[in-house]
Amino acid sequence: MNSLLSQLLINLAQKEAAEKELLATVESLEILVAAILTSLGEEKTDEVISTINRALDEMRARKDETRVSDIDLLSANIERITAVVRRR
């Protein structure tokens, strides 16, 4: 029983460490994307954002119900990143 509990705790700790690493990677990528968009200039940034929004619209048009929440989450995160860029 102790061995099973120990193994479960080890697995939980490993998953938590992997989750933290993934979160750090995502946050790093968000910072990089924002920095790149900021360096492009206003016109090019607007063009890139429009391209991203068209891609999201195409994903929505496919009407894959299992992906609706994924697309909404992506859209919200992209909007958050681009809002930061547009404020500058």
C-alpha positions as CSV (number, residue, x, y, z in Angstrom):
1,M,0.0,0.0,0.0
2,N,2.8,2.4,0.9
3,S,4.5,1.6,-2.4
4,L,1.4,2.4,-4.3
5,L,0.9,5.7,-2.5
6,S,4.5,6.6,-3.0
7,Q,4.2,5.8,-6.7
8,L,1.1,7.9,-7.0
9,L,2.8,10.8,-5.3
10,I,5.8,10.6,-7.6
11,N,3.5,10.5,-10.6
12,L,1.6,13.5,-9.4
13,A,4.9,15.4,-8.8
14,Q,6.1,14.6,-12.2
15,K,2.9,15.8,-13.8
16,E,3.0,19.0,-11.8
17,A,6.6,19.6,-12.9
18,A,5.7,19.0,-16.6
19,E,2.7,21.3,-16.3
20,K,4.9,24.1,-14.9
21,E,7.4,23.6,-17.7
22,L,4.6,23.7,-20.3
23,L,3.2,26.9,-18.7
24,A,6.7,28.5,-18.8
25,T,7.1,27.6,-22.4
26,V,3.7,29.0,-23.4
27,E,4.4,32.3,-21.5
28,S,7.8,32.6,-23.1
29,L,6.2,32.1,-26.5
30,E,3.6,34.8,-25.7
31,I,6.3,37.2,-24.8
32,L,8.2,36.4,-28.0
33,V,5.2,36.8,-30.2
34,A,4.3,40.1,-28.6
35,A,7.8,41.4,-29.0
36,I,7.9,40.3,-32.7
37,L,4.6,42.0,-33.4
38,T,5.7,45.1,-31.7
39,S,8.8,45.3,-33.8
40,L,7.0,45.0,-37.1
41,G,5.4,48.4,-37.1
42,E,1.7,49.2,-37.0
43,E,0.7,48.4,-40.6
44,K,2.5,45.0,-40.7
45,T,1.2,44.1,-37.2
46,D,-2.4,44.8,-38.3
47,E,-1.8,42.6,-41.4
48,V,-0.5,39.7,-39.3
49,I,-3.4,40.1,-36.8
50,S,-5.9,40.1,-39.7
51,T,-4.4,36.9,-41.1
52,I,-4.6,35.3,-37.7
53,N,-8.3,36.4,-37.3
54,R,-9.1,35.0,-40.8
55,A,-7.5,31.7,-39.8
56,L,-9.7,31.6,-36.7
57,D,-12.8,32.4,-38.7
58,E,-12.0,29.5,-41.1
59,M,-11.6,27.2,-38.1
60,R,-15.0,28.3,-36.8
61,A,-16.6,27.9,-40.2
62,R,-15.8,24.2,-40.2
63,K,-18.3,23.8,-37.4
64,D,-16.5,21.1,-35.6
65,E,-18.4,21.2,-32.3
66,T,-15.7,19.4,-30.4
67,R,-13.3,22.2,-31.2
68,V,-15.5,25.2,-30.5
69,S,-14.2,25.7,-27.0
70,D,-10.6,25.2,-28.2
71,I,-11.1,27.9,-30.8
72,D,-12.7,30.2,-28.3
73,L,-9.8,29.7,-26.0
74,L,-7.3,30.3,-28.8
75,S,-9.2,33.4,-29.8
76,A,-9.2,34.8,-26.3
77,N,-5.5,34.2,-25.8
78,I,-4.7,35.8,-29.2
79,E,-6.8,38.8,-28.4
80,R,-5.1,39.2,-25.1
81,I,-1.6,39.1,-26.8
82,T,-2.6,41.4,-29.6
83,A,-4.3,43.9,-27.3
84,V,-1.0,44.3,-25.5
85,V,0.7,45.0,-28.8
86,R,-1.9,47.5,-29.9
87,R,-1.5,49.5,-26.7
88,R,2.1,50.3,-27.6
